[in-house]
Amino acid sequence: MTIKEILTVLPQYLLPHHLLSSWMSKLTHCENRVWKNLFIRVITRVYGVNIQEAKYQDIEHYASFNQFFTRELKDGARPIAAGADAIVSPADGVVSQIGAISNGQIIQAKGHHYSVQELLGDDAEAAQQFENGQFATIYLSPKDYHRLHMPLTGQLTQMLHIPGRLFSVNNTTANAVPKLFARNERVVCYFDTVAGPMALILVGAIFVSSVETQWHGVVTPPSVTKIRRWQYPPQAVQLEKGAEMGRFNMGSTIIVLFGKDNMAWQGGLTAGNPVKLGEMIARCLR
């Protein structure tokens, strides 16, 4: 572990993650005009947010910083790749890791792996669907668009809320905290698609005040100690490719899982590549 990693990561083990995130939620939802405008201007300047892509570019339109952070984009700002076999990026961000699931393990960072079963709440049956399948981990920074969309058309079958810690999910922390994504609080959404089973895992992080889905609303908080599970009957929730499926109220990470031999990543797509919502990142093989 480098000095930078020690200084960045070790204090996180001691922090009251959920308490800090609760405070951040209050700040980001505050509707004091002076405060929220200052917050928006600072974040826009520091992180280089491209507000020209937003549907509403006047910051006075937003009642709170959180409304700005989860802002809607202009129509056509993120065209969705056409083609029945096209699988698209679910978010703006950077590919942290991508590739094959080998012996039930996913690469987190160089020298760090974690199991699909752990990621999915120690559900061996669910993990079996993705044995020798494929995964992609996409990190959203504060400058990115923070709504999440469907990589391809799917029918929702199940959702889980898995409680956990709220470590940061940036590269420094991913390189240093073992099994980071299987330790943090997360929401797991399972879909049936033309490419077989697909899971979208919305990973919480420090200061991520909540995770929402289109069909449920806010899933986290509340903070709980046991896994919560929802089952959905056929046709109850079906979302088209490119449709909004959820959002992060502050930045985080989304992980996509597919089964064996059902799809293939685009050639040249590797860790470190930036991606935009709607661009083709893979194709169906079924």
PENOR-V511646 format. One record per residue. N is the residue number from 1. RES is the residue in one small letter. OMEGA is omega in radians with two decimals (999 if undefined). Layout:
# PENOR-V511646
[[N:RES:OMEGA] [N:RES:OMEGA]]
This chain:
# PENOR-V511646
[[1:m:-3.13] [2:t:3.09] [3:i:3.13] [4:k:-3.13] [5:e:3.12] [6:i:-3.10] [7:l:-3.11] [8:t:-2.94] [9:v:-3.04] [10:l:3.10] [11:p:-3.11] [12:q:3.11] [13:y:-3.06] [14:l:-3.05] [15:l:3.01] [16:p:-2.97] [17:h:-3.04] [18:h:3.09] [19:l:3.12] [20:l:3.13] [21:s:3.08] [22:s:3.08] [23:w:3.13] [24:m:3.11] [25:s:3.12] [26:k:3.14] [27:l:-3.07] [28:t:3.11] [29:h:3.12] [30:c:-3.09] [31:e:3.01] [32:n:-2.99] [33:r:-3.11] [34:v:-3.10] [35:w:-3.05] [36:k:3.10] [37:n:3.09] [38:l:-3.14] [39:f:-3.13] [40:i:-3.11] [41:r:-3.12] [42:v:-3.11] [43:i:3.12] [44:t:-3.11] [45:r:-3.05] [46:v:-3.04] [47:y:3.11] [48:g:3.12] [49:v:3.11] [50:n:-3.09] [51:i:3.11] [52:q:3.11] [53:e:-3.06] [54:a:3.08] [55:k:3.09] [56:y:-3.03] [57:q:3.10] [58:d:-3.07] [59:i:3.08] [60:e:3.11] [61:h:-3.01] [62:y:-3.11] [63:a:-3.12] [64:s:3.06] [65:f:-3.11] [66:n:3.08] [67:q:3.08] [68:f:-3.06] [69:f:3.13] [70:t:-3.05] [71:r:3.05] [72:e:3.10] [73:l:3.04] [74:k:3.02] [75:d:3.11] [76:g:-3.13] [77:a:3.12] [78:r:3.11] [79:p:-3.12] [80:i:-3.10] [81:a:-3.13] [82:a:3.11] [83:g:-3.09] [84:a:-3.09] [85:d:-3.09] [86:a:3.01] [87:i:-3.00] [88:v:3.09] [89:s:3.13] [90:p:-3.02] [91:a:2.85] [92:d:3.08] [93:g:3.11] [94:v:3.08] [95:v:3.10] [96:s:3.09] [97:q:-3.14] [98:i:3.08] [99:g:-3.08] [100:a:2.98] [101:i:-3.04] [102:s:-3.12] [103:n:3.10] [104:g:-3.06] [105:q:3.08] [106:i:3.07] [107:i:3.04] [108:q:3.12] [109:a:3.14] [110:k:3.11] [111:g:-3.12] [112:h:3.06] [113:h:2.99] [114:y:-3.04] [115:s:3.05] [116:v:-3.13] [117:q:3.09] [118:e:-3.13] [119:l:-3.07] [120:l:3.05] [121:g:3.13] [122:d:3.11] [123:d:-3.07] [124:a:-3.12] [125:e:3.11] [126:a:-3.13] [127:a:-3.11] [128:q:3.12] [129:q:-3.03] [130:f:3.12] [131:e:-3.12] [132:n:3.08] [133:g:-3.07] [134:q:3.12] [135:f:2.96] [136:a:3.10] [137:t:-3.08] [138:i:-3.13] [139:y:3.10] [140:l:3.10] [141:s:-3.12] [142:p:-3.12] [143:k:-2.99] [144:d:2.94] [145:y:-2.97] [146:h:2.95] [147:r:-3.08] [148:l:-3.03] [149:h:-3.07] [150:m:3.07] [151:p:3.04] [152:l:-3.08] [153:t:-3.12] [154:g:3.09] [155:q:-3.12] [156:l:3.12] [157:t:-3.05] [158:q:3.02] [159:m:3.08] [160:l:2.91] [161:h:-3.09] [162:i:-3.13] [163:p:3.13] [164:g:3.10] [165:r:3.12] [166:l:3.02] [167:f:2.96] [168:s:3.13] [169:v:3.11] [170:n:-3.04] [171:n:-3.12] [172:t:-3.14] [173:t:3.12] [174:a:3.13] [175:n:-2.98] [176:a:-3.07] [177:v:-3.13] [178:p:3.05] [179:k:-3.04] [180:l:-3.02] [181:f:3.06] [182:a:3.10] [183:r:-3.09] [184:n:3.02] [185:e:-3.08] [186:r:3.06] [187:v:-3.11] [188:v:3.14] [189:c:-3.14] [190:y:3.13] [191:f:2.89] [192:d:-3.10] [193:t:3.07] [194:v:3.07] [195:a:3.13] [196:g:-3.12] [197:p:3.09] [198:m:3.04] [199:a:3.00] [200:l:-3.10] [201:i:-3.13] [202:l:-3.00] [203:v:3.07] [204:g:-3.13] [205:a:3.13] [206:i:-3.13] [207:f:3.00] [208:v:-2.97] [209:s:3.07] [210:s:3.03] [211:v:-3.13] [212:e:2.92] [213:t:-3.10] [214:q:-3.04] [215:w:-3.04] [216:h:-2.97] [217:g:-3.11] [218:v:3.09] [219:v:3.07] [220:t:-0.11] [221:p:0.37] [222:p:3.03] [223:s:-3.12] [224:v:-3.11] [225:t:-3.12] [226:k:3.11] [227:i:3.02] [228:r:-3.03] [229:r:3.08] [230:w:3.05] [231:q:-3.11] [232:y:3.14] [233:p:3.12] [234:p:3.09] [235:q:-3.13] [236:a:3.12] [237:v:3.07] [238:q:-3.08] [239:l:3.13] [240:e:3.05] [241:k:3.14] [242:g:3.14] [243:a:3.09] [244:e:3.11] [245:m:-3.14] [246:g:3.12] [247:r:3.02] [248:f:3.02] [249:n:-3.02] [250:m:-2.93] [251:g:3.12] [252:s:-3.02] [253:t:3.00] [254:i:3.11] [255:i:3.14] [256:v:3.10] [257:l:3.02] [258:f:3.13] [259:g:-3.07] [260:k:3.00] [261:d:-3.12] [262:n:-3.08] [263:m:3.11] [264:a:3.12] [265:w:3.06] [266:q:3.10] [267:g:3.12] [268:g:3.12] [269:l:-3.06] [270:t:3.09] [271:a:-3.12] [272:g:3.13] [273:n:2.98] [274:p:3.09] [275:v:3.07] [276:k:3.06] [277:l:3.03] [278:g:3.12] [279:e:-3.10] [280:m:3.10] [281:i:-3.12] [282:a:3.07] [283:r:3.09] [284:c:3.08] [285:l:-3.08] [286:r:999]]
